[in-house]
Amino acid sequence: MTVFKEDELIDGIPIVRVANDFLQVDVAPGVGGRIVNLVEKSSNHQFLWHNTALKLEKLEPGAAYDPNFYGTIDELIPNDIPEIINGIECPDHGELWTASLDYRIDGETLVLSGTLPIFGLRYERRMTLASNSPTINLDYHIENISGARREFLWKLHSALTIGAGDRIICPAHAAVVGDLEYSRWSSTQPFRWPYVEGQRADIVPEKDGTMDFLYLYDLEEGRMAWESADGSLTFVYEFDLNVFPYAWMFASFGGFDDHYMAILEPCTTMPISVNEAANLGQCSVLEAGEVLETHVAMFAGPTKR
């Protein structure tokens, strides 16, 4: 049975706590629907990385993302880097992360919804905890209410706690460095995942002052995961490849503001610029009035063997 608590606060921000026998999940509707805590009860493991230098807060639309990077789980729509898309000036990391969403509880489902006022997309996420496993089921409805064609990026964005020897698991055949400035590798030539420059890019190193920013593509199935070094715990995204054909990974091993964490990022788009991706036919597209619906599952618990 799922239990909801609507009277929780974190740093003064209202939280909806959703819990059952397997998971405790804290959601901040007023901060883009961010999932602030994800704790698996049998192990008491907190899967999400938090930037302890920052408080959870509602930022103004157009705020810079990196200086306010809180961690945890958010989503990016309709862009990552600031750029003009379809003639519209889109802010840093999009509109959703600074949006205040409405919410309601529908039976055992938490429903979050809102509109991106600049880009004209209507967003809805229905979140339900599975009754028989530590799984979060997410059902999405994104509608183009702008009256015009929209080309955009939609990215899931989970910042996870990590340790040396942990693994990033993805059934991708190929990968490429997204930006050498944010990479421990020396080339932007595609490579066969996970082997690059005689090393394995899927194994988390010690905190050594480096970073990774990779696009993974040519996936066999819609799956991306983190697994602890001892193999006991795993976080898994399962998604529709027709919607999310790419899996990005950004990780800081001390190189980004001394942070030590990894972000798993199933994404509709490659590369980071929506305009470049649109020219390649590699981004989300909704014509006026069209709707995108899809299901995503997140598993956070003991590794299945």
Phi and psi in degrees as a GROMACS rama.xvg file:
@    title "Ramachandran Plot"
@    xaxis  label "Phi"
@    yaxis  label "Psi"
@TYPE xy
-89.1918  134.324  THR-2
-115.108  134.365  VAL-3
-112.557  136.728  PHE-4
-123.777  125.57  LYS-5
-109.974  10.5899  GLU-6
-112.939  18.1633  ASP-7
-86.8818  150.06  GLU-8
-131.547  141.348  LEU-9
-126.749  119.269  ILE-10
52.1863  34.6659  ASP-11
81.5959  -0.298738  GLY-12
-94.0239  129.501  ILE-13
-63.2751  137.423  PRO-14
-124.994  141.85  ILE-15
-103.37  117.321  VAL-16
-94.2135  126.021  ARG-17
-117.895  123.735  VAL-18
-145.244  150.5  ALA-19
-143.79  -159.166  ASN-20
-68.0676  -17.671  ASP-21
-105.461  -41.2833  PHE-22
-132.936  150.775  LEU-23
-118.4  121.976  GLN-24
-125.307  121.744  VAL-25
-105.977  126.88  ASP-26
-121.404  137.197  VAL-27
-109.898  91.7743  ALA-28
-56.9164  -37.068  PRO-29
-76.0512  -6.06194  GLY-30
-120.636  59.3504  VAL-31
68.6451  14.8767  GLY-32
72.5529  22.3667  GLY-33
-57.8996  136.25  ARG-34
-88.114  110.846  ILE-35
-90.0095  -34.4964  VAL-36
-136.121  142.487  ASN-37
-141.005  98.914  LEU-38
-115.726  126.16  VAL-39
-89.2014  124.322  GLU-40
-71.6879  -37.1116  LYS-41
-66.0973  -32.3935  SER-42
-102.483  -13.502  SER-43
57.7886  30.9184  ASN-44
-87.3844  128.745  HIS-45
-90.1193  111.275  GLN-46
-75.638  -24.7523  PHE-47
-95.1142  138.206  LEU-48
-85.7429  136.103  TRP-49
-119.066  138.591  HIS-50
-80.187  102.197  ASN-51
-70.8232  -9.42932  THR-52
-80.3436  -11.2291  ALA-53
-120.313  154.061  LEU-54
-97.391  154.686  LYS-55
-67.768  126.535  LEU-56
-153.249  155.319  GLU-57
-85.1925  116.657  LYS-58
-97.7186  157.589  LEU-59
-72.6073  146.162  GLU-60
-54.2453  137.686  PRO-61
90.7139  1.09985  GLY-62
-62.7258  151.036  ALA-63
-71.4135  138.238  ALA-64
-81.0479  -53.9981  TYR-65
-58.3728  -43.8734  ASP-66
-66.5827  -17.7195  PRO-67
-111.966  22.4621  ASN-68
-71.4861  105.719  PHE-69
-87.7848  -21.5745  TYR-70
91.4755  -152.248  GLY-71
62.3348  -151.113  THR-72
-115.676  118.087  ILE-73
-128.65  -174.147  ASP-74
-137.308  147.971  GLU-75
-112.42  123.24  LEU-76
-148.873  137.469  ILE-77
-101.708  14.7475  PRO-78
-158.041  172.89  ASN-79
-111.113  -80.5619  ASP-80
-69.2325  148.247  ILE-81
-62.2971  131.359  PRO-82
-163.319  164.581  GLU-83
-91.1891  117.132  ILE-84
-121.901  128.355  ILE-85
52.2663  34.9726  ASN-86
79.4212  7.4777  GLY-87
-113.226  130.97  ILE-88
-79.2334  111.418  GLU-89
-101.01  131.821  CYS-90
-75.2829  169.185  PRO-91
-52.6995  121.315  ASP-92
61.4462  21.7016  HIS-93
82.7106  -170.205  GLY-94
-98.3724  -29.2474  GLU-95
-65.1691  -38.1153  LEU-96
-66.513  -20.2983  TRP-97
-106.471  4.04102  THR-98
-78.9778  151.589  ALA-99
-101.993  115.187  SER-100
-96.5074  146.918  LEU-101
-77.6566  155.302  ASP-102
-143.641  156.491  TYR-103
-150.673  157.28  ARG-104
-105.808  120.081  ILE-105
-115.641  93.449  ASP-106
65.9596  -115.038  GLY-107
-105.531  22.1502  GLU-108
-120.693  133.986  THR-109
-94.1265  120.787  LEU-110
-108.369  122.877  VAL-111
-116.328  137.832  LEU-112
-152.422  155.213  SER-113
179.78  174.292  GLY-114
-119.598  137.527  THR-115
-84.2617  104.481  LEU-116
-68.0751  -29.8559  PRO-117
-77.2248  -46.8039  ILE-118
-92.4218  -18.4409  PHE-119
78.5302  38.5012  GLY-120
-111.171  138.271  LEU-121
-98.9188  127.094  ARG-122
-117.672  133.41  TYR-123
-139.008  136.124  GLU-124
-130.212  124.673  ARG-125
-106.601  120.126  ARG-126
-114.587  123.407  MET-127
-132.585  134.375  THR-128
-85.3314  132.729  LEU-129
-66.1198  147.759  ALA-130
-84.436  -14.2119  SER-131
-123.432  8.06073  ASN-132
-163.881  162.084  SER-133
-77.2074  67.1731  PRO-134
-124.71  137.312  THR-135
-107.545  121.687  ILE-136
-96.6906  128.169  ASN-137
-121.686  122.722  LEU-138
-118.102  125.69  ASP-139
-113.404  146.923  TYR-140
-137.069  112.82  HIS-141
-121.597  121.321  ILE-142
-120.561  135.378  GLU-143
-86.142  102.995  ASN-144
-104.004  13.6367  ILE-145
-76.8466  -22.3549  SER-146
87.0939  3.11052  GLY-147
-143.791  165.49  ALA-148
-62.69  140.123  ARG-149
-129.464  125.27  ARG-150
-108.662  129.597  GLU-151
-155.969  169.033  PHE-152
-107.747  139.122  LEU-153
-132.581  124.251  TRP-154
-135.856  127.826  LYS-155
-77.5474  149.669  LEU-156
-152.601  84.5992  HIS-157
-106.759  113.518  SER-158
-89.6979  118.151  ALA-159
-112.908  147.439  LEU-160
-68.8665  143.31  THR-161
-136.346  166.688  ILE-162
-147.724  158.453  GLY-163
-57.1891  134.463  ALA-164
93.0917  -11.5078  GLY-165
-61.3937  160.357  ASP-166
-121.956  143.679  ARG-167
-103.477  119.345  ILE-168
-113.532  126.842  ILE-169
-155.301  132.207  CYS-170
-80.7246  52.9214  PRO-171
-93.6492  144.581  ALA-172
-88.8327  -23.0836  HIS-173
-143.278  158.574  ALA-174
-151.748  162.283  ALA-175
-151.831  146.989  VAL-176
-68.2119  131.017  VAL-177
-77.1487  -33.425  GLY-178
-161.998  121.081  ASP-179
-62.8221  -25.6999  LEU-180
-64.5652  -25.6894  GLU-181
-113.978  35.8255  TYR-182
-135.869  147.182  SER-183
-89.7784  0.656372  ARG-184
-104.865  164.136  TRP-185
-107.504  1.46785  SER-186
-140.435  152.27  SER-187
-103.137  18.924  THR-188
-75.098  135.124  GLN-189
-57.2862  148.703  PRO-190
-136.671  163.257  PHE-191
-83.5866  109.234  ARG-192
-58.1029  136.327  TRP-193
-103.654  16.2363  PRO-194
-94.9538  123.468  TYR-195
-145.276  131.059  VAL-196
51.4698  40.4814  GLU-197
75.2228  10.2392  GLY-198
-129.678  171.314  GLN-199
-103.464  118.359  ARG-200
-77.403  -8.674  ALA-201
-91.5751  -3.59156  ASP-202
-102.148  125.099  ILE-203
-71.5164  125.162  VAL-204
-82.287  175.256  PRO-205
-61.5066  166.107  GLU-206
-70.9181  97.6059  LYS-207
-120.126  12.0743  ASP-208
84.7152  12.0863  GLY-209
-105.287  -179.547  THR-210
-143.746  164.937  MET-211
-134.784  139.802  ASP-212
-142.312  105.676  PHE-213
-127.504  144.385  LEU-214
-101.024  125.27  TYR-215
-105.629  136.598  LEU-216
-149.011  179.307  TYR-217
55.6479  55.8165  ASP-218
-80.2683  141.336  LEU-219
-75.4146  -32.4112  GLU-220
-151.289  162.254  GLU-221
-81.6093  85.6508  GLY-222
-152.579  136.503  ARG-223
-147.442  135.412  MET-224
-146.142  157.95  ALA-225
-114.908  141.224  TRP-226
-133.928  135.951  GLU-227
-63.6829  155.866  SER-228
-58.6283  -33.3897  ALA-229
-86.8068  0.939482  ASP-230
75.7984  9.78052  GLY-231
-87.2538  -27.4599  SER-232
-128.227  149.01  LEU-233
-147.235  148.748  THR-234
-119.442  127.777  PHE-235
-131.919  130.713  VAL-236
-97.6496  131.913  TYR-237
-122.104  130.412  GLU-238
-150.672  166.397  PHE-239
-84.3983  119.747  ASP-240
-64.1129  -23.3454  LEU-241
-68.9169  -22.3583  ASN-242
-100.305  -45.2998  VAL-243
-116.749  81.1708  PHE-244
-79.4229  -6.97449  PRO-245
-123.399  153.61  TYR-246
-132.348  106.933  ALA-247
-86.8144  154.704  TRP-248
-137.637  122.488  MET-249
-116.14  130.882  PHE-250
-138.792  140.351  ALA-251
-114.62  120.449  SER-252
-105.436  42.6472  PHE-253
104.173  -13.344  GLY-254
-79.0835  -22.5411  GLY-255
-107.55  100.55  PHE-256
53.2788  30.5803  ASP-257
67.966  12.764  ASP-258
-73.8888  151.781  HIS-259
-131.039  96.0436  TYR-260
-165.732  166.245  MET-261
-132.655  139.638  ALA-262
-111.562  121.499  ILE-263
-91.9402  131.855  LEU-264
-139.578  73.5238  GLU-265
-55.6786  133.94  PRO-266
-142.898  148.865  CYS-267
-81.6131  -8.80933  THR-268
-137.74  145.742  THR-269
-154.909  129.332  MET-270
-85.9064  -156.984  PRO-271
-69.6639  -31.9545  ILE-272
-79.1207  122.748  SER-273
-64.2381  -36.7373  VAL-274
-64.0352  -43.5305  ASN-275
-64.5062  -43.2585  GLU-276
-63.3093  -39.7849  ALA-277
-62.4242  -39.5514  ALA-278
-63.5858  -26.8413  ASN-279
-92.5263  -3.63782  LEU-280
70.7462  33.3014  GLY-281
-126.034  49.6924  GLN-282
-149.013  170.69  CYS-283
-71.9558  142.963  SER-284
-137.028  128.287  VAL-285
-127.809  124.434  LEU-286
-74.7244  167.296  GLU-287
-54.7463  127.225  ALA-288
83.88  -8.67279  GLY-289
-75.2307  156.875  GLU-290
-126.165  139.186  VAL-291
-110.941  124.254  LEU-292
-125.784  137.412  GLU-293
-158.593  164.031  THR-294
-117.707  136.82  HIS-295
-129.038  138.163  VAL-296
-115.93  137.48  ALA-297
-118.155  121.831  MET-298
-105.267  131.477  PHE-299
-139.92  96.2498  ALA-300
179.978  -161.314  GLY-301
-60.3043  140.346  PRO-302
-63.3658  132.534  THR-303
-78.9138  130.64  LYS-304
